[in-house]
Amino acid sequence: MRKVLQTILIPALCMLPLLCFAQNEKARLSNESKLSINGKSNVNDFKCESEHELQQDSLGFSYHFEADTINVDGVSLFLEISRFDCGKKAINRDFRSTLKYKEHPFIQITLNELILENEENPVPKSANVTITIAGVERNYEVPLDAFSSTEEAVQVGGNKILYMTDFGLTPPSPLFGLVQVSDELDIVFELVIRFES
């Protein structure tokens, strides 16, 4: 999947040279990267891990600085819901059904801008994104709590709490309601981005 996970690729921009003007760059997301959607119920916790092939074609993107933000153009991520593995068939079934994957097979995330610590220290502290699930769009600021870089690659990590009801979804209650799944979902990511010349 060509666009998998490119929305969180852009924090890598902050370590690139000549950032004062509009830039066009290419990078590749390494298969060392990880992304999961975590939840919990009154019985146990569950983790739905992405099984997407991450190391695909080079990803092109453009961006420009405005004070302490980086505006990003045309960067969207499409994650196929059926490519998440929650560890058990029953949880996979409930996860996919709850997210209405037959009508809306993808989770879409579009990166709008990065917010920097300050103009003198161009390291991103958060990202403004639009997340679409089951055809419903919501805007979020996603904290970035880990960031490291070399000349060849950048590693970035973070997480964001979402609520199923924000997207018009009802948390599942399998086994005739004996199991109550929490409304809360935690999206956790650890991404490794490798630059290409």
C-alpha positions in Angstrom: 0.0 0.0 0.0 1.8 3.1 -1.4 0.6 5.7 1.1 0.7 3.6 4.3 1.7 5.7 7.3 3.0 8.7 5.4 1.0 11.1 7.5 3.5 10.8 10.5 6.5 10.9 8.1 6.7 14.6 8.1 8.3 15.2 11.6 11.5 14.2 9.8 11.3 17.5 7.9 12.5 19.3 11.0 16.0 18.0 10.7 16.4 18.8 7.0 18.5 21.8 5.8 17.2 25.0 4.1 13.8 25.0 5.7 13.1 28.7 5.1 11.3 28.1 1.8 8.9 25.7 0.3 10.5 22.3 -0.1 9.9 19.0 -1.9 11.4 15.9 -0.4 11.4 12.1 -0.7 11.6 9.5 2.1 10.8 5.9 2.8 9.1 4.4 5.9 11.1 1.5 7.3 9.5 -1.8 8.2 11.1 -1.3 11.6 8.1 1.0 12.2 5.2 0.0 14.4 1.6 1.2 14.8 -1.2 -0.2 16.9 -4.7 0.6 18.0 -5.2 -0.4 21.7 -8.4 -0.7 23.7 -9.8 -2.3 26.8 -12.9 -3.9 28.2 -14.2 -5.0 31.6 -12.5 -8.4 30.9 -9.1 -7.6 29.4 -7.1 -5.2 27.3 -6.4 -5.7 23.6 -3.9 -4.5 21.0 -4.7 -4.4 17.3 -1.3 -4.2 15.4 -0.8 -3.0 11.9 0.3 -5.7 9.5 0.7 -3.4 6.5 3.8 -3.6 4.4 5.4 -0.3 5.2 8.5 -0.2 3.1 6.9 0.7 -0.2 7.7 3.3 -2.9 9.4 6.6 -2.0 6.9 9.1 -0.6 6.9 12.6 -2.0 5.7 15.5 0.0 6.0 19.3 0.1 6.0 21.7 3.0 6.8 25.3 4.1 7.5 27.1 7.3 5.2 29.8 8.9 6.7 31.0 12.2 6.6 28.0 14.6 4.5 25.7 12.3 5.2 23.7 9.2 2.3 23.6 6.8 2.2 20.3 4.8 0.6 19.8 1.4 -1.2 16.7 0.2 0.0 14.1 2.7 -2.6 11.4 3.5 -2.4 8.0 5.1 -4.8 5.1 4.3 -4.8 2.2 6.7 -6.9 -0.9 5.6 -8.9 -1.9 8.7 -8.8 -5.6 7.7 -4.9 -5.5 7.9 -5.0 -5.0 11.7 -4.5 -8.1 13.9 -6.0 -8.0 17.4 -4.7 -11.4 18.3 -8.0 -13.3 18.4 -10.5 -14.0 15.6 -13.4 -12.9 17.8 -11.7 -9.5 18.6 -10.7 -9.1 15.0 -14.4 -9.6 13.9 -15.7 -7.1 16.5 -13.0 -4.6 15.7 -13.7 -4.6 12.0 -17.5 -4.7 12.4 -17.4 -1.8 14.9 -15.4 0.4 12.5 -17.9 -0.5 9.7 -15.0 -1.8 7.5 -17.3 -3.2 4.8 -18.8 0.3 4.0 -15.6 2.2 5.0 -12.6 -0.1 4.6 -9.9 2.5 5.4 -8.9 4.7 8.3 -7.7 7.9 6.7 -5.3 10.3 8.4 -4.3 13.6 6.7 -1.4 15.7 8.1 -2.2 19.4 8.1 0.7 21.0 10.0 3.4 20.4 12.5 3.8 22.6 15.6 7.4 23.3 16.7 8.9 23.9 20.1 9.8 27.4 18.8 11.3 29.0 15.8 14.9 28.7 17.1 14.4 25.0 18.0 12.7 23.4 15.0 11.8 20.1 16.6 8.1 19.1 16.4 6.1 18.8 19.6 2.8 17.9 18.0 1.0 17.4 14.7 -2.4 18.7 13.6 -4.2 15.9 11.7 -7.6 15.0 10.3 -8.7 11.5 11.0 -11.6 9.9 9.1 -13.2 6.7 10.4 -16.5 5.3 9.1 -16.9 8.3 6.9 -16.7 10.8 9.8 -13.9 13.4 10.0 -12.4 14.8 13.2 -9.5 17.1 13.8 -6.9 16.4 16.5 -3.6 17.7 17.8 -1.3 14.6 18.3 1.5 14.9 20.8 4.9 13.7 19.6 6.7 12.4 22.7 9.9 10.9 21.2 12.1 12.3 18.5 15.7 11.4 17.5 17.6 11.8 14.2 20.7 11.0 12.2 21.8 12.1 8.7 20.1 9.1 7.2 17.0 8.6 9.3 14.6 10.0 11.9 12.7 8.1 14.6 9.5 9.5 16.0 6.9 8.2 18.5 3.7 9.2 20.2 0.1 8.3 20.9 -3.3 9.8 20.7 -6.5 8.8 22.6 -9.7 8.7 20.4 -13.3 7.9 21.3 -15.4 5.6 19.1 -18.5 7.7 19.8 -16.8 10.8 18.3 -17.1 8.9 15.0 -20.7 7.9 15.5 -19.6 4.3 16.5 -21.0 2.2 19.3 -18.5 0.2 21.3 -19.2 -3.5 21.0 -20.7 -5.5 23.9 -20.2 -9.2 22.9 -21.4 -12.3 24.8 -24.9 -10.9 25.2 -23.5 -7.8 26.9 -21.4 -9.6 29.5 -18.2 -8.0 27.9 -18.3 -4.2 27.8 -15.7 -2.6 25.6 -14.5 0.9 26.5 -15.2 3.8 24.2 -11.5 4.8 24.3 -9.0 3.8 21.7 -5.3 4.6 22.0 -3.3 4.9 18.7 0.4 4.3 19.4 3.2 4.7 16.9 6.9 4.3 16.6 8.1 5.2 13.2 11.5 5.0 11.5 11.8 7.3 8.4 14.8 7.0 6.0 15.7 9.8 3.7 16.3 9.4 0.0 18.4 11.7 -2.1 
